[in-house]
Each structure stands twice: as C-alpha cells, then as structure tokens.
Amino acid sequence: MISPPETFGSYGAWLGAFKRAFYNAYSDARDSVAGQGGPPRAVPGFHVCLAGGRTPAPLYSALAADPDLAALSESLGLHVWVGDERQVDQDSLLRNSRMIELAFGPAGSWPRPPVIHPWPSGEADAACASYLAEIRAALGPGPPGFDLEVLGLGSDGHTAGIFSLDSLGGHGACAPTWAPSEPRSRMSLFPPILASAPYILVPVRGPDKAPILAELSAGLDCPFARVLGSRGRILYLPEPEGRTA
Ligand code: 6PG
C-alpha cells in the first residue's frame, strides 16, 4: 500500500515542499559525510537519481536556481543521475538526460557545479551495461544506492521505465524496456538500485493523475506500487501544468 499522497493547493506550496525535502536530505548527507558517516563511496557526493517526463522539469530548474543548494554543494558535490531513458536521439528533448541537463544548466554558475551523469548513447543493451558500470564505480565499493531519488507516476501505474509487472522479474539492475506509447523503446534502472534511497520524492501533478492515485490508495498492484511500496513521499498538485505561481 502506498503512503498517503500529500495534496497541495498551489504550485508554490508544492514546489516549496519539494525543495525543502531535497535540501533537508542534502544537508543530512553533508552532515553525515562531515562526521565520517555515510556509505563508503568511490566518488563522495550527494548522489541523486531523477525521474524524467514532464512533471519534474520546473522543479529541477528551481533546484538549479537555489542558492542554498549551491552553498551545500561547496562542501559536498551534487551528482545527478537518471532513473530511466528513452531510446531517442541524444539531443532530442524527449531524452530525459537532455531535459535534466537543460534544467540544471543555470547551476553551471555554482561555485561547485553539479555533475550530471547522462544515460550513455548507443545501442540499448550496451548503454545499460555502461551506465550500470558507471553507477557501481561511483557509488561502490558496497552495493550501489542513491542518497535521494525522484520517481514519477504514470497514469497507468508505471514508474521509471517499468511499464509491466512481468518486466520486474528476471531483469538485471539496468535493462532495456518497452513502453505502450511513444517513445516505446526505453531503458530503466530496476530495484534494488532503483527505489533504494533513504529519501524518495514522487512529485505528481494534474487532474489526470487523480484516478491512478485513487486506485493506488485502494491497493492497486502495478509497477509503481511494487517498486515503491509504502516508501517515499507522494507530493500531489491537482492543478494542471502551466501555472507556476
Ligand atoms: C519517463 C519517466 C516516467 C515518468 C512518468 C510520469 O521517462 O517518462 O521517467 O516514468 O516519470 O511517465 O511522466 P509525467 O511527469 O510526464 O506525467
């Protein structure tokens, strides 16, 4: 059963909750590393894995414009990974990595800019293998896990690039998948790497997501429910995209 969604009455309140949660997780990680705590990492940092799609783009832009995060990054670098990718041209705006790179572009002026780790280009199996190796090299030597994840919720109950329950079984931690709508060829991280973070945020927006939220609250079994369980915070803004005030 999913955790009860938190519903917000304005874009500002929704954004504020998201930014506060992100800042608090980042600050906790910085304090933990400063106190010699935290997982042993080949690449020290605050490693976040982000969702693609349309909903989170303005939230990522707001993070990139946040001076408090810029200040945090001076003591612990921000590393941005992608939870799933579409098999489209590298510079297509449908590419999640491209959307994330554009959203975080203004953070290039931070004293210590975020390091974006885009999904590798090329043939799907090779790109997945290469990305998984990069994740393991950076987050190892222990079992790789992110510090914070942003996951999305599709109207059909998918999350990341996981669209069917049977695709959850037997896959490795990173593999090509198939979506029922364009772009159909996808690539996705899977549990245990996906949804292993101590902080998981699920920004959901628009009246079209109300039905799936109701079905999930009634116990719907779907990839989102299997991957997330009762973990994470679902931040729901009923109003449609477009308004940013
Ligand atoms: C993707 C995403 C996907 C997304 C949901 C919700 O590649 O599309 O990773 O899992 O989060 O489909 O998308 P919207 O935010 O556009 O509704």
Residues whose N, C-alpha, C, O or C-beta is under 5 A from the ligand:
A	BS01	6PG	A51 G52 G53 R54 T55 P56 D84 G152 L153 G154 T159 A160 G161
